Amino acid sequence: MQISLTPELITTIGGFPITNTFLMTIIISSIIITSSFFLNKKTKESKTKHKPKGLHNILEYIVEALLELVDSITGDRTQSKKFFPYIATIFIFIIMSNWIELIPGLGTIGVNKIHNGETELIPFIRSNSADLNMTLAIALIAVITAQIMGVSALGFKKYSGKFLVNPFKKPYFIGTFVGLLEIISEFAKVVSFSFRLFGNIFAGEVLLTVMLMLVPYFIPLPFLMLEIFVGFIQAMVFSMLTLVFFKMATEAH
Amino acid sequence: MDLLQNLGINGKLLLAQIVNFFVLLWVLKKFAYKPVLEVLEERKDKIEKGLKDAEKSQKKLTEIEEKEKKVLKKARQEAQRIIGKAEEQAKKSGEGIIIESKQKVEKLVSDAKKNIREEKQKMLTEVKAEVIDLVALATDKIVGEKINEGKDKEIIESMVNKQ
C-alpha cells in the first residue's frame, strides 16, 4: 500500500498530464453536465404538460434549497441571484468530488506502473478534492470573484479603500495596518480554503484505504458514514464561506 | 517551486481545473439555474394568485351569505305583515257580516211585529163592526123594531169603544 500526497499520473496526452484526480474531475463534470441537460429538458417539458417527478423533482429541489440558503445569508433576492450560480456550482462540484471517494474501488482498481523502480498500483479513483490543484483552483476562483463582486458593487475606489488606507488621515497608522492585514487575509483565504478541503478529504481517503486494508468487512462501514458526513460538511463550509466573503466584499465598512 | 512540486501543484492541471470549473459554471447557469429559477418563480406566482383568488371567493361567499340572510329576513317580515293585515281584514269583515245580519234580523222582527199589530188593529176594527152589527141585530129582534138605525149604531159603537 502506497499513499501519495500528490495525485498519481496515469498517462500523458500530448504533454498534458492525466492524473487520476483529473480523470475524476472529467467524470464528475460529465455527470453534472448531463444532469443539467436532463433538468433543462424536463423543466421545458414541465412548462407544458407533466408535473415534475422523480429525479427531476430532486434536482429542482436541490436548486431551490441552495437558492433559499443563499437568500438566508444575503437577505436580498437580486444579490442572491448574482451570487447563486457561483455558490451552487461550488457546492455541487465539491460535494460530488468528496463523495466519489465512497465509490467501491477506492485505492484498489487501477493500473500497475513502475515508479521509482518499484511496481506500484495507480488507482483510478481518487477524490479530486484530494488534489491541491483542484482545491486551489476553486479557492482562487472564489477569492478573485469576491474581489470582482466587491469592485462591481462598491466601485473601484471605495473597494480598494478597504485595503489601502492613507496613513495621514483619521485612524492614521492603525488604519493602514488594518488594511495591510486585510490584504494578507485575502491571501490567507486562498490557502485556508484549499488546504482545509484538501486536508479533510485526503485524510478521509487515507483513513478509508487503511481501514479497508486492515479489516475488509464491516469495520469500514462507520468510516464510510463519517466520510459521507465530512464530504457534505466540507462542501457546505466551502460554499458558505465563499458566500460570506462575497457578502462581506460587497458591503461597505 | 520545490514546495509546490511536492504538494503536487502543476500549472497545467491547475489551469485545467479552473477552465473546468468555468465550463461547469456556464453550463449549470444556462441549462440548470436559469430555467429552474424561472419555473420556480412562475410556480410561486401561480400559487400566490391561487391563494388570492381563494381568499377573494371566500369573501364573496360570505358577502352573498349575508345578503341572503338579509333578503330572507326582509321576506319574513313582509310575510308577517301581509298575514297580519289579512287577519285584521278578515276580522273586520266578519264583524261587519255579524252586524249586518243582526240588523237584518232586527228589521225582520220589527217588520213582523208591525204587521201583526196592523193585522190586529184591522181585525179589531172588523170585529167591532161585526159586534155592532150583531148587537144591533139582536136588539132589533128583542125590541122588535128599529128605533133608529143611525142612532142605534152610534150608541152601540160608543158602548163597544167604552170597554
Boltz contact constraints between the chains, C-beta under 6 A:
constraints:
  - contact:
      token1: [A, 6]
      token2: [B, 8]
      max_distance: 6.0
  - contact:
      token1: [A, 7]
      token2: [B, 8]
      max_distance: 6.0
  - contact:
      token1: [A, 16]
      token2: [B, 12]
      max_distance: 6.0
  - contact:
      token1: [A, 25]
      token2: [B, 20]
      max_distance: 6.0
  - contact:
      token1: [A, 29]
      token2: [B, 20]
      max_distance: 6.0
  - contact:
      token1: [A, 29]
      token2: [B, 24]
      max_distance: 6.0
  - contact:
      token1: [A, 32]
      token2: [B, 24]
      max_distance: 6.0
  - contact:
      token1: [A, 33]
      token2: [B, 27]
      max_distance: 6.0
  - contact:
      token1: [A, 36]
      token2: [B, 27]
      max_distance: 6.0
  - contact:
      token1: [A, 36]
      token2: [B, 28]
      max_distance: 6.0
  - contact:
      token1: [A, 36]
      token2: [B, 31]
      max_distance: 6.0
  - contact:
      token1: [A, 36]
      token2: [B, 32]
      max_distance: 6.0
  - contact:
      token1: [A, 37]
      token2: [B, 31]
      max_distance: 6.0
  - contact:
      token1: [A, 39]
      token2: [B, 32]
      max_distance: 6.0
  - contact:
      token1: [A, 40]
      token2: [B, 31]
      max_distance: 6.0
  - contact:
      token1: [A, 40]
      token2: [B, 35]
      max_distance: 6.0
  - contact:
      token1: [A, 43]
      token2: [B, 35]
      max_distance: 6.0
  - contact:
      token1: [A, 43]
      token2: [B, 36]
      max_distance: 6.0
  - contact:
      token1: [A, 43]
      token2: [B, 39]
      max_distance: 6.0
  - contact:
      token1: [A, 60]
      token2: [B, 36]
      max_distance: 6.0
  - contact:
      token1: [A, 63]
      token2: [B, 36]
      max_distance: 6.0
  - contact:
      token1: [A, 64]
      token2: [B, 40]
      max_distance: 6.0
  - contact:
      token1: [A, 85]
      token2: [B, 29]
      max_distance: 6.0
  - contact:
      token1: [A, 85]
      token2: [B, 33]
      max_distance: 6.0
  - contact:
      token1: [A, 89]
      token2: [B, 24]
      max_distance: 6.0
  - contact:
      token1: [A, 89]
      token2: [B, 25]
      max_distance: 6.0
  - contact:
      token1: [A, 89]
      token2: [B, 28]
      max_distance: 6.0
  - contact:
      token1: [A, 93]
      token2: [B, 24]
      max_distance: 6.0
  - contact:
      token1: [A, 132]
      token2: [B, 7]
      max_distance: 6.0
  - contact:
      token1: [A, 132]
      token2: [B, 8]
      max_distance: 6.0
  - contact:
      token1: [A, 132]
      token2: [B, 9]
      max_distance: 6.0
  - contact:
      token1: [A, 133]
      token2: [B, 9]
      max_distance: 6.0
  - contact:
      token1: [A, 133]
      token2: [B, 13]
      max_distance: 6.0
  - contact:
      token1: [A, 133]
      token2: [B, 14]
      max_distance: 6.0
  - contact:
      token1: [A, 133]
      token2: [B, 17]
      max_distance: 6.0
  - contact:
      token1: [A, 134]
      token2: [B, 17]
      max_distance: 6.0
  - contact:
      token1: [A, 137]
      token2: [B, 14]
      max_distance: 6.0
  - contact:
      token1: [A, 137]
      token2: [B, 17]
      max_distance: 6.0
  - contact:
      token1: [A, 137]
      token2: [B, 18]
      max_distance: 6.0
  - contact:
      token1: [A, 141]
      token2: [B, 21]
      max_distance: 6.0
